[in-house]
Amino acid sequence: MKQYLIGLGLCFLYAGPTLAQSDVYLCVDANGKKEYKNTGITKGCKLVDLPHVNTVPAPAKKATTTSTAKPVATPGNFPKVDDSTQKARDSDRKQILMDELKVEEQKLAAIKKEYNGGEVERRADERQPSKYVERVNNLKNDLARTEKNIEALKREISNLK
């Protein structure tokens, strides 16, 4: 019994990965409808001659861990910036972000003033309620977008060195 199990195990070991492949039949019913099946037991079915499919297993991937991963080295001819130039660029970037933040905060103040906590004043050209509702919704969307822009700018400024 033991030898039988060992022999059976070796049989599976040497069989390796196999592709499950079966015959394919093209079946046509009385109405002319075509259908592909894996059995040809119904009337009007013909075996389809398919070429043999060759498969190659994917190469096994090596297990890598983040602690052993080496950082990618930059090429020797990669342009480098000296520290003073980089500090000047960072300073310029910070100033640009601060200017953008100031503009967005002014825009937010103007939108809040016009929005008036949801009590938007009706204009003379807004006789139709739909125009008024559309303007109120646009103000609400502008308010939310401007607040998100301010948050993003503050986050970007805080990430600077």
C-alpha positions in Angstrom: 0.0 0.0 0.0 2.8 2.4 0.9 4.6 1.7 -2.4 1.4 2.4 -4.3 1.0 5.8 -2.6 4.6 6.7 -3.3 4.2 5.7 -6.9 1.0 7.7 -7.2 2.7 10.7 -5.7 5.6 10.4 -8.2 3.1 10.2 -11.0 1.6 13.5 -10.0 5.0 15.1 -9.5 6.2 14.2 -13.0 2.9 15.1 -14.6 3.5 18.8 -13.9 1.0 21.5 -14.7 -1.3 20.5 -17.5 -3.8 22.5 -19.5 -7.4 21.4 -19.2 -8.4 21.1 -22.9 -11.5 19.5 -24.4 -13.3 19.2 -27.7 -15.4 22.1 -28.9 -18.5 21.6 -31.0 -20.4 24.1 -33.2 -24.1 23.3 -32.9 -26.7 24.8 -35.2 -30.4 24.5 -34.2 -33.5 24.4 -36.4 -33.7 28.2 -36.5 -30.0 28.5 -37.7 -28.8 29.8 -34.3 -25.1 28.9 -33.8 -23.8 27.8 -30.4 -20.5 26.5 -29.2 -20.6 23.5 -26.7 -18.2 21.1 -25.1 -20.4 18.1 -26.0 -21.8 17.2 -29.4 -24.7 15.0 -28.2 -27.4 17.2 -29.8 -28.3 17.0 -33.5 -26.5 19.4 -35.8 -23.2 19.5 -33.9 -19.9 19.3 -35.6 -16.5 19.0 -34.0 -14.4 22.2 -34.5 -10.8 21.6 -35.4 -8.8 23.8 -33.1 -5.0 24.1 -33.1 -3.2 22.8 -30.0 -2.5 25.5 -27.5 1.1 25.7 -26.2 1.6 27.1 -22.8 4.7 28.2 -21.0 4.5 28.8 -17.2 5.5 32.2 -16.0 8.9 32.4 -14.3 8.8 32.2 -10.6 9.2 35.6 -8.9 11.8 36.0 -6.2 10.5 37.1 -2.9 11.7 40.6 -2.1 11.3 42.5 1.0 11.4 46.3 1.4 14.3 46.2 3.9 16.6 44.5 1.3 15.5 46.6 -1.6 18.4 48.8 -2.8 17.7 52.4 -3.8 17.9 53.2 -7.4 21.1 55.1 -8.1 21.0 58.2 -10.3 23.2 58.1 -13.4 26.5 59.9 -13.1 25.6 62.4 -15.9 22.3 63.4 -14.2 22.3 67.2 -13.8 22.7 68.3 -10.2 21.8 71.6 -8.6 23.9 73.2 -5.9 22.4 73.9 -2.5 22.1 77.7 -2.9 20.2 77.4 -6.2 17.9 74.8 -4.7 17.2 77.0 -1.6 16.4 79.9 -3.9 14.0 77.7 -5.9 12.4 76.5 -2.7 12.0 80.1 -1.5 10.5 81.1 -4.8 8.1 78.2 -4.6 7.1 79.0 -1.1 6.4 82.6 -2.1 4.3 81.6 -5.1 2.3 79.3 -2.9 1.8 82.0 -0.3 0.7 84.4 -3.0 -1.8 81.8 -4.3 -3.1 81.3 -0.8 -3.6 85.0 -0.3 -5.6 85.2 -3.6 -7.7 82.2 -2.7 -8.5 83.6 0.8 -9.6 86.9 -0.8 -11.8 85.0 -3.2 -13.3 83.0 -0.3 -14.1 86.2 1.6 -15.9 87.6 -1.5 -17.8 84.4 -2.1 -18.9 84.2 1.6 -20.0 87.8 1.5 -22.1 87.2 -1.6 -23.4 83.8 -0.3 -24.4 85.4 3.0 -24.8 82.1 4.8 -27.2 80.8 2.2 -29.4 83.9 2.2 -28.3 85.2 -1.3 -29.9 88.4 -2.4 -32.0 88.1 -5.5 -30.8 90.3 -8.5 -33.1 92.2 -10.8 -32.2 89.9 -13.8 -33.2 86.8 -11.8 -37.0 87.0 -12.3 -37.1 83.3 -13.0 -36.6 81.2 -9.9 -34.4 78.8 -11.9 -31.7 81.5 -12.6 -31.6 82.3 -8.9 -31.3 78.7 -7.8 -28.6 78.1 -10.4 -26.6 81.1 -9.1 -27.0 80.0 -5.5 -25.8 76.4 -6.4 -22.8 77.9 -8.3 -21.9 80.0 -5.3 -22.2 77.0 -3.0 -19.9 74.9 -5.3 -17.4 77.8 -5.6 -17.3 78.1 -1.9 -16.6 74.4 -1.4 -14.0 74.4 -4.2 -12.2 77.5 -2.8 -12.1 76.0 0.7 -10.5 72.8 -0.7 -8.0 74.9 -2.6 -7.0 76.7 0.5 -6.6 73.4 2.4 -4.4 72.0 -0.4 -2.3 75.1 -0.5 -1.8 75.1 3.3 -0.9 71.4 3.2 1.6 72.1 0.4 3.2 75.0 2.3 3.5 72.8 5.4 5.3 70.1 3.4 8.1 72.6 2.4 11.4 72.5 4.3 
